[in-house]
Amino acid sequence: MADTKHLMIAVNWYGPYLSVEKARSAAKADYTHGLYMCLGKAARQRRRALQYIGLAKSLGSRLSNQHQKIHDVSREAEIWLGEIATAEPSGRRLKATPATLDYAEWLHARFLNLPLNEKKTKGLPPRSVTVLNRWWAIDYETPEKRPHLDWPDLIDYPTWNLPGRLVWFGAPRRQVQIEPPDYARA
């Protein structure tokens, strides 16, 4: 049975790391579990884009030049490391992966249509979730501007039959509403 409580997740993103080696070094020194987002250009792409989001229980071990998806981003690549800034939902843990990591990855992959994510773009989360993104420089203190125009500040999936939203704060403010038939695609 799906959980009826809404889950709010804040993610602090740190970057940009301009090489996998630099991201891996920072991850080994300062992170255990977390998210990583890869931006750049894959083969035959003219425009820099959000490419892939992943999660790891050991970020320093997961990031490498042999990573099959990151390796596909060959030009103007940068990596952002994400740390969950909110608590896990209460109750019995049903999966080995923390729910906040799992759902944050899921909403990004699904609602941003990341081209190198296949698994989490097919289905919808079994509960309502909102993800708030915040960006910081690699010194962990200096606020950073949004790394890419397509990366929203807020991703909101209220539940089936209600519209989802992607929201960008600042100037110009904008909001994209996604109606259930569109986000429920198979």
Buried (B, 14 or more C-beta within 10 A) or exposed (E): EEBEEBBBBBBBBBBBBBEBEBBBBBBEEBBEBBBBBBBBBBEEBEEBBBBBBBBBEEBBEBBEEEBEBBBBBEEEBBBBBBBBEBEEBEEEEEEEBBBBBBBBBBBBBBBBEBBBBEEBBEEBBEBBBBBBBBBBEBEEEEEBEBBBEBBBBBBBBBBEEEBBBBBBEEEEEEEEEBEBEEBEEE
